[in-house]
Amino acid sequence: MDRRLAAFLAADVVGYSRLIERDELGTVERLRADLSDLVKPAIEGRAGHVVNMAGDGLLAEFASVVNATQCAIDIQQGMKARNASRAEHERIVFRIGVNVGDVVQQDEALYGDGINVSARLEALAEPGGILVSAEVARHVEGKVSVPLAFVGERTVKNIQRPVGVWRVRLSGVEAGEARGPAGSGSSTWRRLTLPVLILVLIAGIASLFWYGSHRKHGGPQSAPGSAVQLKTPTIAVLPFENLSDDPAQSYLSDGIADDLITELSRLSSLVVMARNSSFSYKGQGATAQEIGQGLGVSYLLAGSVRRAGDRLRITAQLVDTGSGQQMWAERYDRNLADVFALQDEITRKIVAALKIQLIRDEDIGRMGLETGSFEAYAAFLQGREDYSTQTRAGLERAAAAYRKAIALDPGFGRPYGALAVTLAWEVLRGWSASPAEALERAQRLAEQAVAIAPESPQAFWALSWVYLQRRQYEQALAAAHESIRIAPSYADGYGLLALISNNLGNAREAMAYIEKAIALNPHYSWDYPYNLGRAHYQLGDFAEAIEYLRDAIERNEFNPFPRLYLIASYTRSDMTSEAEWEAMQLEVLTPGFTLSHIAQALPLENQAVRDQLLADLAAAGVPE
């Protein structure tokens, strides 16, 4: 017996049985040609050798994990070129998995988890794609021709431990989507079919945002570098640095910065970048000028938070991004309970420094009225961090934290709205034992949030979200519009209006709202391309829908809703293998997401859109 460490490439033909059934002789001849002309030479050219070949699959061994991964890239890129001239039903498409591990050879046979994991990764890969293990990713990052993206941990058959899974981003080369800084020379800016001219009405003055084209996949890692400056002041609030001895206190420093974004967003004479965009620079060490150019803003607010016992030390500084000069800076040493008053004071300083004219009803000082209990505020922030995981356990922890905040201060409005959203989201994901009761409870909580905090955009957002899940569309629209009336720079409000519009079947309205949201949040999250993908699906633009929905899934692998519309778009594009594979992924990632649950959970008012979606999902094999 011979034991050694080696890298393994496992490949398999997608939908081979269907291809054989349709054209046995032609399929066999094309596969034989692909193997002899491309696959075997690619393996041998990277100093590998085929150890097993059976019908539509093969296993190859390499001494170098870099060679194994680059060989997989060579094969998939070569197959894309060979398939370009073939009809859809004639294309040979591989899935590939790559792993490195210890194996044992006895006579001519090989055994070991190194081989088993590569086969499991191959089965999880998308058609035309490559998945590699975390160990492979650690060795090859930066040493192969395309970048990698972390997918998550997966439990695979006959392997006790979870496997860390990374995707080789082939489209980074093939479709011009490689991640990299703006202006790096790679064609990274295709994704959102922009430039887009976006009209933003703020304080009754029309201002134009010109945002450069966005990435074809994965969206912008840096916003366009030449955005036109607005007459209205533009600002980004960076995540405050956590200087406390406990790294876990970062939820507090992030929460304080996030609340400042919310407070500043209420000022109609100031344009404020959304959290997703400004927080994307966390830990990057970029200069004020680089961030200003990247986000298209004139000013930055940065700072730090240190908690020691019942004391807080907060520093804040306002910087002009054009000159890099500091316009204002201050340090505060206060009791924990003074955190809201501090945020109000910082907001006033910014208003004074930028000479912003407040219009009627734009009061500063409402943050301080939220709660007098720092413990309640801390529990709320902890819940918000747990909620962001979007896992079942995370939502359960978030709900517990929000309930704790309410118990500590029943007069604190935001935890009511946050708990309402959490309960409604559990219903949507199929994790609630009593969906009808949970939604009724969620509505009462959201209404209570609005009653306690009538000037909170988040409270109205929560109420709108719950109304939408209860299919009360007019009320949902009214509450979402109220959120952006309160905070004209509230990007999430426009995003929710897009979601509601999609559910009503108003695709073009949804796209218009997303354009406004992108102007305020160029480093957007998964829901922006999701709503754009949905809109294109409704309009019959399936190729565009597929691109947006794949982008949404790359941003949030575990959210099932983009995958639903991707399956449907593949079905409508006659991409049967891809649709069936995504349906299998849906079943693996979200057990119980059946057609009946989808019909009940998705608040679709347009019956034609609902029927078409369910029919497309059924055709791909989503169970009843």
C-alpha positions in Angstrom: 0.0 0.0 0.0 1.2 3.5 -1.0 0.1 6.6 0.9 0.6 10.1 -0.5 -0.8 13.6 -0.6 -2.2 14.6 -3.9 -4.7 17.0 -5.6 -7.7 15.5 -7.5 -9.9 16.8 -10.2 -13.3 15.2 -10.6 -15.4 16.0 -13.7 -18.8 14.9 -14.9 -21.0 15.7 -17.9 -24.2 17.5 -17.0 -27.4 15.8 -18.2 -25.5 13.0 -20.0 -28.5 10.6 -19.9 -30.8 13.2 -21.6 -28.1 13.9 -24.2 -27.7 10.2 -24.9 -31.5 9.7 -25.2 -31.8 12.4 -27.7 -28.7 11.7 -29.8 -26.6 8.7 -28.7 -24.1 8.5 -31.5 -23.6 12.3 -31.8 -23.2 12.7 -28.0 -20.6 9.9 -27.8 -18.7 11.3 -30.7 -18.7 14.9 -29.4 -17.6 13.8 -25.9 -14.8 11.6 -27.3 -13.6 14.6 -29.4 -13.7 16.9 -26.4 -11.8 14.4 -24.2 -9.1 13.7 -26.8 -8.7 17.3 -28.1 -9.1 19.3 -24.9 -9.5 17.5 -21.6 -6.7 15.0 -21.7 -4.1 17.4 -23.2 -5.1 20.0 -20.5 -4.5 17.4 -17.8 -1.2 16.2 -19.2 -0.1 19.7 -19.9 -0.4 20.5 -16.2 1.6 17.4 -15.2 -1.5 15.4 -14.2 -2.8 12.0 -15.3 -6.2 10.4 -15.6 -6.7 7.7 -12.9 -10.2 6.7 -13.7 -12.7 7.3 -16.6 -16.2 5.9 -16.7 -18.7 7.0 -19.3 -19.4 10.6 -18.6 -17.0 11.2 -15.8 -13.3 11.2 -15.0 -10.9 11.5 -12.1 -7.4 13.0 -12.6 -4.5 13.2 -10.1 -1.9 16.0 -9.8 1.1 16.5 -7.6 0.4 20.3 -7.6 -2.9 21.7 -6.3 -2.3 24.9 -8.3 -1.9 22.8 -11.5 -5.1 20.9 -10.7 -7.1 24.0 -10.3 -5.6 25.8 -13.3 -6.3 22.6 -15.4 -10.0 22.8 -14.3 -10.1 26.5 -15.4 -8.4 25.5 -18.8 -11.0 22.8 -19.3 -14.0 24.9 -18.6 -12.8 27.9 -20.6 -12.0 25.6 -23.5 -15.4 23.9 -23.3 -17.1 27.2 -23.4 -15.3 28.0 -26.6 -16.0 24.6 -28.2 -19.7 24.8 -27.2 -20.1 28.3 -28.7 -20.7 26.9 -32.2 -23.0 24.0 -31.0 -26.8 24.1 -30.7 -28.1 24.1 -27.1 -29.0 20.4 -27.2 -25.6 19.4 -28.5 -23.4 21.1 -25.9 -21.2 19.0 -23.6 -21.0 20.8 -20.2 -18.9 19.7 -17.3 -19.1 20.2 -13.6 -15.7 20.0 -11.9 -14.6 19.6 -8.2 -11.1 20.0 -7.0 -9.7 18.8 -3.6 -6.4 18.0 -2.0 -5.9 15.3 0.5 -4.2 12.1 1.7 -4.9 9.0 -0.4 -4.0 5.3 -0.2 -3.1 3.3 -3.4 -3.6 -0.5 -3.3 -2.7 -2.2 -6.5 -4.4 0.0 -9.1 -7.1 1.4 -6.8 -7.1 4.7 -4.9 -8.9 5.3 -1.7 -9.4 8.3 0.6 -11.3 11.4 1.5 -9.2 13.4 -0.9 -10.9 11.7 -3.8 -14.4 11.5 -2.1 -14.5 15.2 -1.4 -13.5 16.2 -5.0 -16.4 14.0 -6.2 -18.9 15.6 -3.8 -17.7 19.1 -4.8 -18.2 18.2 -8.5 -21.8 17.1 -7.7 -22.5 20.5 -6.0 -20.9 22.6 -8.8 -23.1 24.4 -11.3 -23.1 23.4 -15.0 -19.9 24.8 -16.4 -18.6 25.7 -13.0 -15.8 24.7 -10.6 -16.0 24.2 -6.8 -12.9 23.7 -4.7 -12.3 22.9 -1.1 -11.1 25.5 1.5 -7.7 23.7 1.6 -7.4 24.1 -2.2 -8.5 27.8 -2.0 -5.8 28.5 0.7 -3.1 27.2 -1.7 -4.2 28.6 -5.0 -5.6 32.1 -4.1 -3.7 34.6 -6.3 -1.8 31.8 -8.1 -4.4 30.9 -10.8 -5.8 33.1 -13.6 -9.2 33.9 -12.0 -10.4 34.8 -8.5 -12.2 32.7 -6.0 -15.3 33.4 -3.9 -16.3 31.8 -0.7 -19.6 29.9 -0.9 -19.9 28.5 2.7 -19.7 25.2 4.5 -21.5 22.2 3.2 -22.3 18.8 4.7 -21.7 16.2 2.0 -22.4 12.5 1.8 -20.1 10.1 3.7 -17.9 12.9 5.0 -18.4 13.6 8.7 -17.0 17.1 8.9 -18.5 20.1 7.0 -16.5 21.0 3.9 -15.6 24.6 3.2 -16.5 25.4 -0.4 -15.1 28.0 -2.7 -16.3 28.9 -6.2 -13.8 29.6 -9.0 -15.2 32.7 -10.6 -14.8 31.7 -14.2 -17.0 34.6 -15.4 -14.3 37.0 -14.0 -12.4 36.2 -17.2 -15.1 35.0 -19.5 -17.7 37.7 -18.9 -15.5 40.6 -17.7 -16.5 40.4 -14.1 -13.3 39.9 -12.3 -13.1 41.6 -8.9 -10.6 44.4 -8.8 -10.2 48.1 -8.2 -11.8 50.6 -10.6 -9.5 51.5 -13.4 -7.3 48.4 -12.9 -7.4 47.7 -16.7 -9.7 44.7 -16.5 -13.2 45.0 -18.0 -14.9 44.9 -14.7 -17.8 47.3 -15.2 -20.6 45.7 -17.2 -23.1 44.2 -14.8 -25.9 46.6 -14.3 -26.3 47.8 -17.9 -25.4 51.2 -16.7 -24.4 54.2 -17.0 -27.8 55.2 -15.8 -29.0 58.8 -15.5 -31.0 58.9 -12.2 -33.2 61.7 -11.2 -33.3 62.3 -7.5 -35.7 64.8 -6.0 -34.3 66.2 -2.8 -35.7 69.4 -1.2 -37.6 70.1 -4.5 -34.3 70.4 -6.4 -33.5 68.0 -9.2 -29.9 66.6 -9.1 -28.3 64.2 -11.5 -26.1 61.3 -10.5 -24.0 59.8 -13.2 -22.8 56.4 -12.0 -20.3 54.5 -14.3 -21.2 51.1 -15.5 -21.3 48.3 -12.9 -19.9 44.9 -12.9 -21.4 42.1 -14.9 -21.2 39.8 -11.9 -20.7 40.5 -8.2 -21.4 44.2 -8.6 -19.0 47.0 -7.9 -16.3 46.5 -5.3 -15.5 50.2 -5.7 -18.1 52.7 -6.9 -17.4 54.6 -10.1 -14.5 56.9 -9.7 -15.8 60.0 -11.6 -19.2 60.6 -10.2 -20.5 64.1 -10.8 -20.7 66.1 -7.6 -24.1 67.4 -6.6 -25.0 70.9 -5.5 -26.6 69.3 -2.5 -23.8 68.2 0.0 -23.1 64.5 -0.1 -21.7 62.5 2.8 -20.7 59.0 3.8 -20.5 57.8 7.4 -17.7 55.3 7.7 -17.9 52.5 10.3 -16.5 53.7 13.6 -13.4 51.9 14.8 -13.8 49.7 17.8 -11.1 50.6 20.3 -12.5 48.6 23.2 -10.6 45.8 24.8 -13.3 43.4 23.6 -13.4 42.9 19.9 -17.0 41.7 20.3 -18.0 45.3 21.1 -17.7 46.1 17.4 -21.6 45.8 17.2 -21.7 48.9 19.3 -19.3 51.0 17.2 -21.0 49.8 14.0 -24.4 50.6 15.5 -23.5 54.1 16.5 -22.3 54.8 12.9 -25.4 53.2 11.5 -27.7 55.4 13.6 -25.8 58.5 12.5 -26.5 57.5 8.9 -30.2 57.2 9.7 -30.3 60.5 11.5 -28.5 62.4 8.7 -30.7 60.7 6.1 -33.7 62.6 7.5 -32.2 65.9 6.3 -33.6 66.7 2.9 -30.7 69.1 2.1 -28.1 66.4 2.5 -27.5 63.2 0.4 -26.2 60.3 2.6 -24.7 57.1 1.3 -26.3 54.0 2.6 -24.6 51.7 5.2 -23.8 49.0 2.6 -21.7 51.4 0.6 -19.9 53.3 3.3 -19.3 50.1 5.4 -17.7 48.4 2.4 -14.5 50.4 3.2 -14.2 48.9 6.6 -10.6 47.8 7.3 -9.4 48.8 3.8 -7.2 51.7 4.9 -8.3 53.8 1.9 -7.7 57.6 2.0 -10.4 60.2 2.2 -9.8 61.2 -1.4 -10.1 57.6 -2.6 -13.3 57.0 -0.7 -14.7 60.3 -1.8 -13.9 59.5 -5.4 -15.2 55.9 -5.1 -18.5 56.9 -3.5 -18.9 60.2 -5.3 -19.3 62.1 -2.0 -17.9 65.5 -0.8 -17.5 64.7 2.9 -16.7 61.8 5.2 -17.6 61.3 8.8 -15.2 58.9 10.6 -14.6 58.1 14.2 -13.9 55.6 17.0 -15.6 54.2 20.0 -14.1 52.9 23.2 -16.2 51.4 26.0 -14.7 51.0 29.5 -17.2 50.0 32.2 -20.1 52.4 32.1 -18.1 55.1 30.2 -17.9 55.8 26.5 -15.2 57.7 24.6 -16.2 58.7 21.1 -14.2 60.6 18.6 -15.6 62.0 15.4 -14.1 64.0 12.6 -15.6 65.5 9.4 -13.3 65.5 6.4 -13.5 67.2 3.0 -12.8 64.4 0.5 -11.5 66.9 -2.2 -8.7 68.3 -0.1 -8.4 65.7 2.6 -8.6 68.4 5.1 -10.3 68.0 8.5 -13.2 70.4 8.8 -14.2 69.5 12.4 -13.2 67.1 15.0 -14.1 66.4 18.6 -13.7 63.9 21.4 -16.4 63.0 23.9 -16.2 61.2 27.3 -19.7 60.4 28.5 -21.8 57.9 30.4 -23.2 55.0 28.4 -26.7 56.5 28.8 -25.6 59.6 26.9 -25.0 57.8 23.6 -28.2 59.2 21.9 -27.5 62.8 23.0 -24.0 62.4 21.6 -25.3 61.3 18.3 -27.7 64.3 18.2 -24.8 66.6 19.1 -22.6 65.2 16.3 -25.4 65.6 13.8 -25.8 69.3 14.9 -22.0 69.8 14.4 -22.2 68.4 10.9 -25.2 70.6 10.0 -23.3 73.7 11.2 -20.1 72.7 9.5 -21.8 72.2 6.1 -24.0 75.2 6.6 -27.1 73.1 5.9 -30.4 75.0 6.0 -33.0 72.9 7.9 -36.5 73.1 6.5 -39.7 73.1 8.6 -40.2 69.9 10.7 -36.6 68.9 10.4 -35.7 68.8 14.1 -32.5 67.4 15.4 -32.7 65.8 18.8 -35.1 62.9 18.3 -32.5 60.2 18.8 -32.2 61.2 22.4 -35.9 60.5 22.9 -35.6 56.8 21.8 -34.5 55.3 25.1 -32.8 56.2 28.4 -31.5 52.6 28.8 -28.1 51.8 27.3 -28.7 48.1 28.0 -31.9 48.2 25.9 -30.0 49.9 23.1 -27.1 47.4 23.3 -29.6 44.5 23.1 -31.2 46.0 20.1 -27.8 46.4 18.3 -26.9 42.8 19.2 -30.2 41.6 17.7 -29.6 43.6 14.6 -26.2 41.9 14.1 -27.7 38.5 14.7 -30.5 39.2 12.2 -28.0 40.1 9.5 -26.9 36.4 9.4 -30.2 35.5 7.8 -29.9 32.0 9.2 -32.6 30.3 11.3 -30.4 30.3 14.4 -29.5 33.9 13.8 -33.1 35.0 13.5 -34.0 33.1 16.7 -31.1 34.9 18.5 -32.2 38.2 17.1 -35.8 37.8 18.2 -34.6 37.0 21.7 -32.4 40.1 21.8 -35.2 42.3 20.6 -37.5 40.9 23.2 -34.9 41.7 25.8 -34.6 45.3 24.6 -38.4 45.7 24.8 -38.4 44.3 28.3 -35.7 46.6 29.4 -37.5 49.6 28.0 -41.1 49.2 26.7 -40.9 52.8 25.4 -38.1 52.0 23.0 -39.7 51.9 19.5 -37.2 50.3 17.2 -37.0 46.8 18.8 -40.8 46.4 18.2 -40.3 47.0 14.4 -37.2 44.9 14.2 -39.0 42.0 16.0 -41.9 42.4 13.6 -39.7 42.0 10.6 -37.9 39.0 12.2 -41.2 37.2 12.8 -42.4 37.9 9.3 -39.2 36.7 7.8 -39.4 33.4 9.7 -42.9 32.9 8.2 -41.5 33.7 4.7 -38.7 31.1 5.1 -41.2 28.4 6.4 -39.7 28.4 9.9 -42.8 29.5 11.8 -45.0 26.9 13.5 -48.1 29.2 13.3 -47.7 31.5 10.3 -51.0 33.3 10.6 -50.6 34.0 14.3 -47.0 35.1 13.7 -48.0 37.7 11.0 -50.8 39.0 13.2 -48.3 39.4 16.1 -45.8 41.1 13.7 -48.4 43.6 12.5 -49.3 44.6 16.1 -45.6 45.0 16.9 -44.9 47.1 13.8 -47.9 49.3 14.5 -46.6 49.7 18.1 -43.2 50.7 16.7 -44.8 53.5 14.6 -46.9 54.7 17.5 -43.8 55.0 19.7 -41.4 56.3 17.1 -43.5 58.1 14.4 -40.4 59.8 12.9 -38.4 56.6 12.5 -38.0 55.5 8.9 -37.2 52.0 10.1 -40.5 51.7 12.0 -42.4 52.5 8.8 -40.2 50.2 6.8 -41.0 47.4 9.2 -44.8 48.2 9.0 -44.6 48.2 5.2 -42.7 44.9 5.2 -45.4 43.2 7.4 -48.2 44.7 5.4 -46.6 43.2 2.3 -46.4 39.7 3.8 -50.1 40.0 4.7 -50.9 41.1 1.1 -52.1 44.5 2.2 -50.5 46.1 -0.8 -51.9 49.7 -0.6 -51.0 49.9 3.1 -47.5 48.6 2.3 -47.0 51.2 -0.4 -48.2 54.0 1.9 -45.9 53.0 4.8 -42.9 52.6 2.5 -43.5 56.1 1.0 -43.7 57.4 4.5 -40.3 56.0 5.3 -38.7 58.0 2.5 -40.7 61.1 3.3 -39.1 61.0 6.8 -35.6 60.2 5.4 -35.2 61.2 1.8 -31.8 59.4 1.6 -33.2 56.2 2.9 -32.1 53.7 0.2 -33.8 50.7 1.9 -37.1 52.5 1.5 -36.7 52.7 -2.3 -35.6 49.0 -2.2 -38.8 48.0 -0.5 -40.9 50.0 -2.9 -39.2 48.0 -5.7 -40.1 44.8 -4.0 -43.7 45.8 -3.5 -43.9 47.0 -7.2 -42.6 43.6 -8.3 -45.2 41.8 -6.2 -47.9 43.9 -7.8 -46.5 43.0 -11.3 -45.3 46.6 -12.0 -41.8 45.6 -13.3 -40.8 49.0 -14.7 -41.7 50.8 -11.5 -39.6 48.3 -9.6 -36.6 49.1 -11.9 -37.1 52.8 -11.4 -37.1 52.5 -7.6 -33.9 50.3 -7.7 -32.2 53.0 -9.8 -32.9 55.5 -7.1 -31.7 53.1 -4.4 -28.4 52.5 -6.3 -27.8 56.2 -6.4 -27.8 56.2 -2.6 -26.2 52.8 -2.2 -23.8 51.9 -5.1 -22.3 49.1 -3.0 -25.7 47.5 -2.7 -26.7 44.1 -1.2 -28.3 41.0 -2.8 -31.9 42.4 -2.9 -31.1 45.0 -5.6 -30.1 42.6 -8.3 -32.8 40.3 -7.1 -35.5 42.8 -7.7 -33.9 43.8 -11.1 -33.9 40.1 -12.0 -37.5 39.6 -11.0 -38.5 42.7 -13.1 -36.7 41.4 -16.2 -38.3 37.9 -15.7 -41.7 39.5 -15.7 -40.9 41.5 -18.8 -39.6 38.4 -20.6 -36.0 39.5 -20.7 -34.7 36.1 -19.4 -31.1 36.6 -20.4 -30.9 39.8 -18.4 -32.9 38.2 -15.5 -30.4 35.3 -15.3 -27.4 37.7 -15.0 -29.0 39.8 -12.3 -30.2 36.7 -10.3 -26.8 35.0 -10.5 -25.4 38.2 -9.1 -27.9 38.2 -6.2 -27.0 34.6 -5.4 -23.3 35.3 -5.3 -24.0 38.1 -2.8 -26.2 35.8 -0.6 -25.8 32.1 -1.3 -28.3 31.0 1.3 -31.3 33.2 0.4 -33.7 31.0 -1.6 -35.8 33.7 -3.4 -33.3 34.7 -6.1 -32.8 31.0 -6.8 -36.6 30.6 -7.4 -36.6 33.2 -10.2 -33.3 31.9 -11.6 -34.8 28.5 -11.9 -37.8 30.0 -13.7 -35.6 32.1 -16.0 -33.5 29.1 -16.9 -36.7 27.1 -17.6 -38.1 29.9 -19.9 -34.7 30.0 -21.7 -34.8 26.2 -22.4 -31.7 25.8 -20.2 -33.0 22.6 -18.8 -29.8 21.3 -17.1 -29.2 24.6 -15.4 -32.8 24.8 -14.2 -32.8 21.2 -12.8 -29.4 21.8 -11.1 -30.7 25.0 -9.4 -33.8 23.1 -8.3 -31.7 20.4 -6.7 -29.6 23.2 -4.9 -32.8 24.7 -3.7 -33.9 21.4 -2.1 -30.5 20.9 -0.5 -30.1 24.4 0.8 -33.8 25.0 1.8 -35.6 21.7 2.5 -39.4 22.1 2.5 -39.4 24.9 -0.1 -42.1 23.2 -2.1 -44.5 24.7 -4.7 -47.3 24.9 -2.2 -45.1 26.7 0.3 -43.9 29.1 -2.3 -47.4 29.8 -3.5 -48.4 30.6 0.1 -45.3 32.5 1.2 -44.7 34.8 -1.8 -47.1 37.7 -1.7 -47.7 37.9 -5.4 -50.8 39.9 -6.3 -50.5 39.4 -10.1 -52.1 36.0 -10.8 -50.5 35.6 -14.2 -47.0 36.2 -12.8 -47.7 33.8 -10.0 -49.1 31.0 -12.3 -46.1 31.4 -14.7 -43.5 31.3 -11.9 -45.1 28.1 -10.3 -45.3 26.4 -13.7 -41.7 27.2 -14.5 -40.6 25.9 -11.1 -42.6 22.7 -11.6 -41.0 22.1 -15.0 -37.6 22.2 -13.4 -38.5 19.6 -10.8 -39.4 21.7 -7.7 -41.6 19.3 -5.7 -45.3 19.9 -5.0 
